[in-house]
Amino acid sequence: DGGITQSPKYLFRKEGQNVTLSCEQNLNHDAMYWYRQDPGQGLRLIYYSQIVNDFQKGDIAEGYSVSREKKESFPLTVTSAQKNPTAFYLCASIRSRSTEAFFGQGTRLTVV
Amino acid sequence: GQQLNQSPQSMFIQEGEDVSMNCTSSSIFNTWLWYKQDPGEGPVLLIALYKAGELTSNGRLTAQFGTTRKDSFLNISASIPSDVGIYFCAGQLVYNQGGKLIFGQGTELSVKP
């Protein structure tokens, strides 16, 4: 079955550490997105990529980094520069010429 | 960044009641999408709207793309307990700089049996 897989489901990080969240899709979608969700708030865009080897900052990119070396993969690194990283992170993909985003199951990151 | 204004923020209703929520923006959108999110899961697409004035149904759900292209609403008829969750609107701007989808703040729905 095609879909988007995020891993891990739960992640704990010590302050000052970098951590990478995985997002893989086998839908052959061109565009991939990372959103952050905090309680009581909507989804805020961190980074997005419309083609391989290219990506753009979203509204809250500070303290995050991404890469898009393969069409199927769009990992997100939460760096130590991100002051408040505890949140629910969602990855999504959209096929070419469409606006319908399909989401992964999310990764809940907690800083301990 | 650009945001959609979604209301209400939360609703507490009795099973069997109808529900209505809406999204507005000061900008023109060329696409409106409605998603539902269950606790701890990713949002799932419910309805997609592509033309001003379009009215689309999906079972007990009905959504409309406002004629001004600046708003959309979602109705749920005869609510049931499994309708509980957070509903998000999302849209893509007409003069969008590169495929960004913008989301509303969400409407949290609670249904009392």
Interface residues (C-beta under 8 A of the other chain):
Chain A: I4 Q6 A31 Y33 Y35 G40 Q41 G42 L43 R44 L45 Y48 Q50 Q56 G58 D59 I60 L90 A92 I94 T99 E100 A101 F102 F103 G104 Q105 G106 R108
Chain B: G1 Q3 L4 Q6 Q9 T31 L33 Y35 G40 E41 G42 P43 V44 L45 A48 F88 A90 Q92 G98 G99 K100 L101 I102 F103 G104 Q105 G106
